[in-house]
């Protein structure tokens, strides 16, 4: 791993981030099968963005709607 070029390490980090995001989205789709695309994206974002910012930026109340 030490000998790996920096660009490759960054590529792997990006791939792992994409995988985590996809796993989270799969979980959300399983929990909320009737959710529309916007709701799915808001629920995904709410897993990483603070509740206060979600409410302010998107009108999504995590306390009311959930993650």
N, C-alpha and C positions, 0 to 999 in steps of 0.2 A: 504494500500500500504506500509506503514511503517513496518508492521509485515512480509511482504513478504520476503522470503530468497533472498539473493543476486543473487544466480544462476538463480532464476526464473525471477528476474528483467532483467538480462542479456539475458535470453531466449526471453523475450518479446521484448527487443530492437532489437534482431536479427530478430525476426518475422516481426516487423514493417519495418526494413530495407529491408527485402526480399519483402515485400508488395510494398514498394515505388519503388524498382527496377523493379518489375513486372508491375506496373502501367506505369512507364516510358517506358518500352519495348513495352507495348501494344500501347501506343501513337505513338512510332516510327514506329511500324509495320503498324499502320493505315495511317500514313503520307507517308510512303515509302513502299508500298505493293510489289514492285518488287525488293527490296533490298535483297542482299544475307546475309548469316549469319555473315560474317566478317564485312560488312558495318553496320549491325544492332548493333553489339557489339561495333564498333567504335563510332557510334552515341550515344549509351548509355554511354560509357566512357567519351565522350566529354561533357556530362552534369555535370560531377564531376571533371574532370581534366582540369587544366588551358590550354588555347589554345596553348601557347608556348610549353608546355610539350607534348601535343598531336602531334604537328608538329614534334618535335624533336624525340619522342619515336616511333611514329607510321606513320609519314608522312601524317597525317590527318590535313589538313588546315581548321580549323573551319570557317574562313572568306570565303573560297571558297565553301566548301562542306556543311556547316551548321551544326546544332546540330542534 
